[in-house]
Amino acid sequence: MIFLGDFVIFEFSPFALCKPFLLPFYFLIQLELIKYKKASK
């Protein structure tokens, strides 16, 4: 999921242009994914 998120943000130019605005949300999503993965183990 994390690599897929990196691919989506960095590969598609509209998202790349908006990247500075999306980064705070991106990091929040990454933190939630990490918490979910730890909880699911």
C-alpha positions, 0 to 999 in steps of 0.5 A: 500500500505504501509503495502504491501511494508513492507511485500514485503521488510521484508518477502522475503529474497533476498529483506531482504539482499538488504534492506540496499540498498533499504531503500533510495528508499523505503522511497522516495516511501513512501513519494510519497504515502503519498503525493498522499493520501493527494492529493486524499482526 
